[in-house]
Amino acid sequence: MDKRQELEDNAVRSEVIEALCDDLLAAKLAVPMLEEASLVAAAYRSALMLGWGESDRELKWIFRRVACCLRWPLPTEIA
C-alpha cells in the first residue's frame, strides 16, 4: 500500500471513529440507563452484520478506539 492510500485510509477511519463516538454519546444522553459497554457492543455487532471494515480485526480495532475515545468500558467480544 502506498503512503497516499494509507493516509486516506487513516483519514476515513478517523472520521468513522468520530461519527461513532458522536452517535453513541447521543444515544447514551437520550437513554442514560443504557450501559456504555452494551452500546459499544451493539454498534459493533450492527457494523459487523452490515459488512463494515476490511476484516473483523480492523472492525475490532475501530471499536476499541471508539471505547477508548469515550472512556467507556470495552466489551469482551471486542477486547
Secondary structure, DSSP 8 states (H G I E B T S, - for coil): --HHHHHHHHHHHHHHHHHHHHHHHHHHHHSTTS-HHHHHHHHHHHHHHTT-SSSHHHHHHHHHHHHHHHT----TTT-
